[in-house]
Amino acid sequence: MGTYTRVGLAGAGVTCGLLLLALSVGHNGDDDPAASTRPRNAAAAPPKGPYVALGDSYTSGPGIPAQTGTPAGCDRSDRNYPALVAQELEIKAADFRDVSCSGATLADLSAPQTTGDGVNPAQLSALSASTRLVTIGIGGNDIGFGSLVESCVKQGALYVATGSGKYTGDDAPCRGRYVSDSDSGATDEVRQRIQAAGERLADTLREVEHRAPQAQVYVVGYPAILPAKGAGCDDDMTLAPDDATYLDDKERQLNSVLRERAASAGAGYVDTYTPSAGRDACSARETRWVEPLIPANAAAPVHPNERGERGMADAVLRTLKASR
């Protein structure tokens, strides 16, 4: 979820840089792993198109070969989950449009988005009365998840350099930058951003229904980026253990709001967090769906690799089947 930029870092510095460059959308989690809703216009069989995929970099697949489509700055892979879903449903090329783009926010769905290499037209412009299937994977950039992770990585590097909490007793140095406690209660800045993003998504889903009234619409949640208990992230992600837990909690909250807004709008929701649990950026190279700051598999830092996109595609297909 953040803004993907082609750059890298070294050591603590490399870590933070990679992060800033890398996060171009995408993270998430779910409070209710079983959450999938039956969308309006659900049919007896998955539609054969036209299919339009909207979203940010967790949808587009930066760094996964082969990169395709225009503008090049959107970093779309021909192995991202929309492409795999279209292939599995045997949707003709002429009936499939992937307009997802790295760094996209909800505002970029209704207005042109300038990238480092070209301008992506407003994503909603790809919809029409003939559209029969729409997937939407977005929201991470709206809450500034990339900047949030970058901040926590910096705090994590300092945490390690100063004894890993031995002298401060604080295993969540980053959390304190966003959560303030007072006599009137705790205030969580990121939670407030998540609620605001939910309101924007509600407006977007109304516009999608207006433009594509016959389409089955599915909001696709984010896969697990970090482990729920924060263990094992001190090396690959340079995060203090409780900060990794805090970030995972924010991702779960975001996914929960995405699910709630989808249900309110009569859209379906695709849970990608549950099947990716234990396959986060801090897990083994051979099993993880999301790469860490320095990727070992072809992908952008802190983004899904090809295995992750395949897993997300499978989650979409399962939800389509269950919605019949």
Order of alpha helices (4+ residues) and beta strands (2+ residues): alpha-beta-alpha-beta-beta-alpha-beta-beta-beta-beta-alpha-alpha-beta-beta-alpha-beta-alpha-beta-alpha-alpha
